[in-house]
Amino acid sequence: FSAAIAITEQPISVSVPVGYSFTLRCRAEGRTLLQYQWFCQHQSVCRQIPGATKQDLPVTAQQTQLYTCRINDLYKNAVFSDWVKVEVHQCVARGLPPRLWQGEPVIVLNPTEQRVEVGKPLQLQCAAMGVPAPSYQWYRNGNMLEHQKKKKLWITHAEVSDSGTYLCCASNSHGEHWTNAVDIHIGRETLPPAEHLQLCRLVFLLATGKIALLVGNNRYQHHPNLMAPVTDVFELSRLLEQLGFQVVSLLD
């Protein structure tokens, strides 16, 4: 029976730059001597990797592929490990020194500011490297979006209520890193830039209520990036809006 073989360590998915070298690991226990064989799959083609018959599989990242390991015993019982993804980022420069990078998340693609008409799709993208591969969590105006846990945030039919400031957190067992925050505007029609600017000036001149301008500086030339300003701006925005202020939030 296949239960005669128990996998004690599954391989893990990774997200790495092209040319980066690492090792996929698989461990199992059985009643007899165990044999290992690694397979890879690229664009729906699965093949056995010649000579890959050890517990550890050295890999030099060249292209995004899936991997699995088959373990069998002398009684012809066999089990397969989980399929894992080796995501390779071609746009990242070669030779990222391992001494400087311990596998913590590194953002390689930030979302961009967008203006979308009501009813049209909204798509935001981000990407991060990491060993293990990072998990993702999107936020709007500082609030976690419970069902947006992928690199791509997709809203089929955008509503005015989807407007706001978005950012994503990439995290793994080594830590977390945040994308840039971007403003997303959902409107019923898109004005030409000149008319939009005139309208903004008119609204500003006619405003008779209380206006609050919040500036959160997150990045400094000679100091590590800060995360607190981003969350502070979100919290203060919410409090000031409850007090009747019109809030304009700027980051960096």
Summary of the structure (lengths in Angstrom):
residues: 252
radius of gyration: 24.4
end to end distance: 60.5
largest distance: 83.4
contacts: 677
relative contact order: 0.13
helix: 14%
strand: 46%
